[in-house]
Amino acid sequence: MGIIRKGHKEEAQRMKYLRYEKDGRASYGLLQGDGSVREIAGDLLGEFEPTGRELPLGSVKLLAPVFPPNVIAIGLNYRDHAAESRAALPQRPLIFLKATSSVAAHGEPIRLPAEAPGEVDYEAELAVVIKKTARAVEAADAGEYILGYACGNDVSARDCQMRLDSQWARAKSFDTFCPIGPWIETELDPGRLAIRSKVNGKIMQDGSTADMVFSVSELVSYCSKNMTLLPGTVIMTGTPNGVGFARKPPVFLRAGDVVEIEIEGIGALRNPVI
Ligand code: MG
């Protein structure tokens, strides 16, 4: 928050943009160093500017920071997670899609679906938010197309994913299965960030984005060569090891649990389970 000293380099200003509801009205805001929110007029994906209106963070209801036109997700993008899944490392990024209707906000309950309530699992993921239309972008230029980063949870119904269905679409797309937030951090180097998940306060995943098979830049490039990335597109960049299905005994989410996804430099995305 605020001014962060990065080694002996110059100070870098963290910029956390959020979306919130107050008095029935949705707005974008900028999280300030003192914990207050400065309202933003306009659209984060277009023209915007801060207004003079300030609110305490605790007085607003956080919304998902973006409503993406597509949620692209990457499977098996951390070596240790591929190993715990008993899967070979992918030769190229393994792309799947999550329905945009699965997006949920910080604090919003993850609902165990009636169709498949028994094997719902968490996946801590760095979520990349695309700023402007990207088509056949090279990895060296990918940064120009990235608005920022949020914590993401690629919630997954493992019974559907692994046994009942031959595609992952349903397993990954139940309503509330894609929490994103709590905000978008725009000033961040994604190359070596601690990434964790906790269930009821217990650390379940404890990894580093340095262990990605394909880097953020490579993923943006690859995805953009295969489909146009529209402004607001979210890329979920894969999860480190420690997911519930691979634990002995397996750990699946139950009503009353609280899941947190923490990423260094961003913050913590927290969702109860009902
Ligand atoms: Mg995933």
Residues whose N, C-alpha, C, O or C-beta is under 5 A from the ligand:
A	BS01	MG	I74 E123 D154 G238 T239
